[in-house]
Amino acid sequence: MLDVLHLIPTLDRSGAEKQMVLLARGLPRDRFRVAVATLTRLGPLAADLRAAGIPVTPLGKRFKFDPIALARLVGLLRARRCDVLQTWLFAADTYGRVAARLAGVPVVVTAEMAVDLWKGRAERAIDRRLAAVTDRVVGNSGAVVEFARRAGIPDDRLALIASGIADEEPPVVDPARVRAELGWPGDAPLILFAGRLAPQKGVADLLAALDLLQHVRPDVRALIVGDGPLRAPLEETAHAFDLDGRVRFLGHRADVPRLLAAADLLVLPSLYEGLPNVVLEAMRCAKPVVATAAPGTTEVVADGRTGLLVPLRDPPALAEALRTVIQDRALARRLGAGGRARVAAEFRADVMIARFAELYETLARAKGLAV
């Protein structure tokens, strides 16, 4: 049996965190002993892990470079006699791989979850340097793998394992009741965005599109779920566009599946992605998706079959696509059905979990470990 530790900065409700929890909970218990550590703090997903009997350890990193947190991680890896460390997101990738080297962890895997265009020369240099002590850098889409390759990660260290979505039915909700709770008409067309309010997600372009849309469809309403550094300026932009009665910023929510089930469509105006978890969730719920043709997104949203794709940073095109899906109910149903079928065929959680399990065991055998 292999001892596996997953390291991630927090356990907030975001895409990488959800994928990590799905994987940690799904790994076969007769083959793997699984634990999770968070680099900085916990979050709402800690409850899901603990309910599954998976121990969670916060390391309490307080500074950009925190030797105390690094020492805690090294101690945890040694105490567990960890066989496999998998890291998620840049800060955990960096601390985790350094700690694994110090603690003598045999197998190190890094999960890359996005085409991280924000990374500058220093971050890319760190990734290249640490790739030398990493057995596999696993991208969740072809675009992510290619981005890592262009950044200088050797081909023999790269692998592709697509994100998966759990085979769970969406909650049964009364859409009119959800709208009424928000103070909106029960028949108002409802658009949902869910994600971090950061430059990557292109929410400013969405607000510009909604400003255009309100002049031809004043009945449309939009929910913006999530938080981040741009929340305050985005709320100011919405006010400047006179969208106060039509757009709601809800912050972090635990009931995103319920809101998604009540919405008419999901919108994702990102500049880049990996393989967006929220799109998989929407498609599983048979909801049409309107998204930008961002790297990663195009590998899950098939234009005209599971959703509509528009150019990046093009609010008029985004507004037109939103109006098309809202007005053409038959198209919306067809796109939703196509998305649900594609997720069931190509993005199943059990396939993702099985591929990671196989990867761990293959790498462990190559290091002479008993599995």
N, C-alpha and C positions, 0 to 999 in steps of 0.2 A: 504494500500500500504506500502510495506517495503522499508526502505532506506538501500541501500547496497553500501558499499565502498570496492573496491579492492585495496590492497596495494602490490606493487612490487618494486624491487630496481630501475629498469630503464624500458624504453620502446624501447630497442634495438630489432632488428629482430632475436630473438631466439625462441626456442620452447615454453618455459613457457609463454613468453610475447605474442606470437601469440595466444596461447590457452586462455589467459586471455582476450585479446581484442575480440576474437571470442565470448566468454561467455558474456562479458560486453555488447557488441553490440546486442547480441541475446536475452537477458532476456526480457520478455514481459513488455512493458512500462505501461500497465494498471495494473500491479501487483508489479512492482519494480521501484524505483527511484535510478538510478545507477550513481556512480561517481568513479573516479580512482585517487589514489595518488601514486607518486613515491618517494621512500625513498631518493634517491640521486639526480637524474637528469632525464630529459625527454629523448626522442629518436625519431626516425622516425615514430614509430607507434602512437605517440601522434596525428598526423594529422588524422589518421583513426578514433580515438576516437572522436576528436572534430568535424569531419565531420558527425558523427552520433549523435551529440548533447550531448555528454558525457563530463562533466567538468573534467579537469585534473589538479591536484595540485602537483607541485614538493616541497618536504620538505627540500631539500638542505643539507642532512647529509654530513658532511665533515670528521668526525673521526669515528673510530671503535665504540667508545661510544660517542654519541653526544646528551647531554641532551637537547639542544636547538631544534634539530629535533624531539626528543621524545615529547617535550612540544608542538611543532607545531602540531604533529599528535593528541595528546590528545585534543587540542583545536579544530581541524577540526572535530573529532568524536563527540565532545560535541555540536559544532555549528550545525552540520547536524542532531543531535539527531539520530545517526546511530543505526539501528536495527541489521544489519548483517555486520560483517567485515570478508572478506576473504583475507588471506595472501598467497603470492607466493614467494618461495625461502627463504633460511635460514635467511638472515639478516632481510628481511621484516617479516618473521615468528616471529622472536624474538622481534623486536621493536613493531610490530603490536599487539601481544598478551599482552605485558606489557601495552601498551597504552590502549588497550580495557578494561583491568582490571581497570585502573585508571579512564577511562571515563565512566565506567558502561555500556559498550555495551552488550546487552543481548545475542547475538548469535555470536560465533566466529568459523570460519572454516579455516583450513589450507590445502592448496593444496600441496601435495608432488609429484614431477614430475620426480624423478629419484631414482635409487638405489645408494644413495650417499655414496659410499665407502670412500670418502675423509674425512668424519666426524670422528673425534677422540673422545676420552673419554669425553672431555669437551662439545663438540657439542651435543653428544648423551644425556649427563646429562641435558643440557638445554632443549632439546626436551622433555625429560621425565617430567621435572619439569613443563614446560609450558603446557603439555598435560592436566594437572589438571584444567586449565582455558580455555580449548578448547573443543567445543562441538563435532566436528568431524575433524579427520585427514583423508583427502581424497587422496588415491593413484590413479594414472592414469593407473596402471596395477597391476596384481596380484603379480608380483615380488616386486613392491614398497610397497604394503600393507604388504607383508611378511617381508620385510626388516624393516619396522616400527615396526611390531610385535616383531621381534627378538631384536630390540633396546629397547624394554620395554614399548611401547605404548599399553595401555589396549585394548582388543578386542572391548569393548563397545564404544570406541572412534573412531574406524576405519571404513572406508567405501571405496568402489571401484567404481569409475566413470571413464570409459575409455575416453581417449582423442578422439576428433572428428575432422573431416575435412569438410570444407565447400563444398557444392555441386556446385562447379564452374568448368566450363570447362577450360582446359589449354589454354594458348594463342596459336594462329596459327603463327608459325614461319617458316622461311626457314633455315633448319639446315646448309646448305652449306654457307649461308650468315653469320651466326653466326661464323662459323669456319674462314671464310675469314676475318672477323673483327679482329680476333685474330692472323691473319697471318698464318693460318694453311690450309692444303688442304681441299677442300670441302667434300671429302669422307673419311676423317680420322676418325676412331672410337673414340668416345669422352666419357670419364668417368667423372662423376661429384661427388665431395664431397662438402657438405655444412654444416658448423658447426663451433663451437668455436675451436680455435687452442689451446687446453689445453690437458693435459695428458689423460684425460678421453676418448678422441676421437680416440686415437691410430693412428694419422696421420703419425707418424714415421714408423709404420708397413706398412702403405699404400705406402710410398715412397720406402721402401725396396722391396715391391711387384712389384712396377712399375719398379724398377731397374732390377729385374729378367725378367719382361715381355718385356722390351725393346729389349732383346736379341733374342726373338722369334717373337715379333710383334712390330718392330720399328715404325710402322705407328700409333700406339695408342697415343692419347693425353689425358691429364687430367687437369681438372680445380679444383682448391682448393679455395672455396669461404668461407670467414669468416676471423675473426681476433682473436687475443688472445695472451697470454704471450709467446707462443712457436713459433710465426711466424718467428722471425729472425733465431733461430736455425734450424727450419724446412727448411727455404730457403737455409741455408748453407748445410744441408744434401742433398737437391735436387741437389745443385751444385756439391757436392762431388760425387754423383751418376751419374753425367753428364746427368742430366735430364732437363737442362736449356731450351732446345728447345721443350721439350715434356710436361712440367708441368708449369702451370701458377698459381701464387698466386694472386687472384683478390681482397682480402680484403672484406669488407662489400659491398654488392651489393643490390640495390633495385629491380633488374630484375631477381631474382633467378627463378621464374616460367618460364621466357623466356629461360634461360640457361638450365633448366631442360627439357623443351620441345625439345630443340635442341640436348640434350645428348642421347647417346645410353643406358646408365644405370646409376644408382646411387650406390655409394659405401659408406658403413658406417662401419669402422673398430674399433668401440668403445670397451672399456673394460667393460663398464656398461652403462645402459640407464634407462629410465622410460618406456615411450612408444613414440619412437622418431617421432616427428612431421614431419621431413623431409622425413621419410620413407612413412608416410601416404600421403604426397604431391606427392611423386614419384609414388606410387601405384595409386593414383587418376589420374595421367597422363598416366597410363598404361606403366610405365617404369619398367623393371626388376630391382631387388635390389640384390646386393651382399653385405653381411654383416657378421660380426662376431656373433657367437651364444651368445651374451651378455644378461644378465638379462634384461628383458623388450623387447628387440628386438625380441626375440623368440616368443613373444605373438602376433606379427603382421606379421612377415615374416615366412611363412610356407615353409620349405625347399623343393625345387622341385616343388612347386605349385605357389608361388608368388615371389620367389627369390631363391638364393643359400646361405646357411649358412656355415661358416667355423669356425674352432677353434680360440679362442683368441690368439693373439700374434704369429701367424703362417703365416709369409709373403709368403712362398712357396705355401701354400694352398690357400691363398688369390689371388696370381698371377694366379694360375691354374683356380680358379673359374671365375676370370675376363676374362681370355682367352676363357674359355668355352662359356660364354654368348656372347662375341664379335664374336666368330667364328660360333656359331650355331644360325642363325637368327630365325629359326623356334622356337627354345627353348626360345629365348628372347621374341618373340611375345606371346608365350603361358604363360610365367611367367608374362608378363605385363598385359595380359588380366585377369589372375587369381588374380593379385593384385588389379586391378580396381574393379572386382566383389566383392572381400572381403571387401574393404573399403566401398563400397555402402551398403553391408549387415550388417557390424559390427561396423563401426567407423564413424557414421554420426554425424555431428555437432548438428543437431536438437535434437537428442537423448541425447547427452551430456548436452546440455542447459536445456532440460526438466528435467533431473535428478537432476541438481543443483537447479533449481527452486523449485522442489518438496522437496529437502532436506532443503532449507532455510525455506520454509513455515511449514514444519513438526517441525523443531526445534523451530521456532518462536511460533507456537501454544503451544508447550510444556512449553514455558516460559510465556504463558499468553498474547502474543501479538495478536492484531487483524490483520488478513491477508485478 
